Amino acid sequence: MPTTHLIGALAMASFGIDGIISGLDTTSLINALLSAEAGPQRILTSKRTAADNLITAWQSLNTKIAALTERAEALSTDTGLQPRTVTSSDPAVTATAKDGAGTGDLSVVVSSVARTQTSVTAAMSAWDTDPAVLTVRSASGELTEITAAGADLDAVVAAVNTSDAGVRATKVAAGLDPVTGQALHRLQFTASASGADAAFEVFAGSAADVTAGTAADLFTRPGAAHVRSAADAVVTLWAGTPAEQQVTSATNTFTDLMAGVDLTVSAAGPDPVTVTVAADVEAQTTAAEELVGALAQIFAEIATRSRVSSTIGADGKAVVTGGLFAGESTVRDTSSRLLTATTAPVDGRSPSEIGIVITRDGTVEFDADVFREALATDPDRVTGTLAAIAGRVAEAAATVSAPKTGLLSARITGEQDHVKDIGTQIAEWDRRLGSRRETLQRTYTAMEIALSRLQSQQSYLASQLASLATSSTA
């Protein structure tokens, strides 16, 4: 390439060109200079990596503590620690125990089950009037007047089923009229609910007609019938004794017949059915074991991440490295709060009496055999003790992990803000180093241009001297 063209190319370059004239590896030289200047940025990047690792570890711990809070809160009341087993001597009676249900047994005789009233009209081809008007009277005497869109029975059914009369209607085929040959149908009315209070009457006519006594009862007409009458479910307690007592229900479920226990009956029978509600020892033991296990996992994670390790460096000397949580006061405080909440005495008695034991490593473990034995001896004390411990653990855990206000949550938020600030500084260094690279590239490009010009001048002078020498010889 002619020298003048080379100078022009170098002058137009907006980036560094390895020394075409000087022979210098300017790209490597610039990279080395920038690497030396980027020392503070590498320190910032290292700090951000360390902070990100610490945030990740804190978040892992905080998630476990938040889950512990929910578990402990569920056990912080007596009802949360009183699971029950329910058995029945006859499948015709089932029972469900709610939280806080008592224990014991009860014998009942199912005298009758709840029934829903069903009544049908006489066969008809259409309503007597157009439009059809009918009135439903409830067991309490409330009147609901219904007016259909016409005399067609489908219109009557639609009007009844969209009303709030507490009944449903269905059109049922009833053959043909022997005289006219028209299709006949019956209307079946069914109460929307079971029980005696859901009984009803249906009259052909308005509410005023019913009140005046001039409306006809549809179910007293020839061919009409009450298929099934409304009735409450009835159970008899202490049958055959002076204390015999009947209890009724509009449905087949008797709520809180025993404290916290609902009974559902499906068939009547003459024999007593015994329902037994007992403490579910295994469920209680599992609940306690899971609580202690969740605590032990948290203590184990803190211990693992706080452990100090020692290695041998390149110089042969020992290098001591602390875990992510080593020296972290917030984590130490968290561990102390949870351990105290778990192992502090309750009413002057150690939790170890119910199987919650502190270990020499500063964690806790659960002895299921001790717990079961204590539960069998004094279930109320065990339940109360565990509820108290769970309440303290829930409070301590919430203090640490509550969103925004928790000690660890706030620490995480603060460190995340710090990481954002470091990221801003790193980005500023990127901009600064980029600008510095452009400056160095321009500098070395200018140097190459200058050298190229000197080389051009040298060539010119050499050619001129050569010309002079030729002239002198001639």
WOQUI-V557128 format. One record per pair of residues at least 24 apart in sequence whose C-alpha atoms are under 6 Angstrom apart, sorted by the first residue. I is the first residue (numbers start at 1). GAP is how many residues later the second one is. If there is no record, write none. Layout:
BEGIN
[[I GAP] [I GAP]]
END
This chain:
BEGIN
[[7 442] [15 426] [16 425] [16 429] [21 427] [41 385] [48 371] [62 339] [65 332] [66 335] [69 325] [69 328] [72 318] [72 322] [73 321] [75 312] [75 315] [76 311] [76 314] [76 315] [77 310] [83 197] [84 194] [84 195] [84 196] [85 192] [85 193] [85 195] [86 190] [86 191] [87 188] [87 189] [88 186] [88 187] [89 184] [89 185] [90 183] [92 173] [92 174] [92 175] [93 171] [93 172] [94 169] [94 170] [95 167] [95 168] [96 165] [96 166] [97 163] [97 164] [98 162] [101 158] [101 159] [102 157] [103 174] [103 175] [104 172] [104 173] [105 170] [105 171] [105 172] [106 168] [106 169] [107 165] [107 166] [107 167] [108 128] [108 129] [108 164] [108 165] [109 126] [109 127] [109 162] [109 163] [110 125] [110 158] [110 159] [111 123] [111 124] [111 157] [112 121] [112 122] [112 156] [113 120] [114 81] [114 117] [114 118] [114 119] [114 137] [114 138] [115 79] [115 80] [115 115] [115 116] [116 75] [116 78] [116 114] [117 73] [117 74] [117 111] [117 112] [117 113] [118 71] [118 72] [118 109] [118 110] [119 69] [119 70] [119 106] [119 107] [119 108] [120 67] [120 68] [120 104] [120 105] [121 65] [121 66] [121 97] [121 98] [121 103] [122 64] [122 101] [122 102] [123 61] [123 62] [123 63] [124 60] [124 61] [125 59] [126 25] [126 26] [126 27] [127 24] [133 72] [134 69] [134 70] [134 71] [134 72] [135 67] [135 68] [135 71] [135 72] [136 65] [136 66] [137 63] [137 64] [138 62] [139 58] [139 60] [139 61] [145 61] [145 62] [166 26] [167 24] [167 25] [194 56] [194 57] [195 35] [195 36] [195 37] [195 55] [196 34] [196 35] [196 36] [199 31] [296 67] [296 68] [299 64] [337 59] [341 51] [341 52] [342 47]]
END
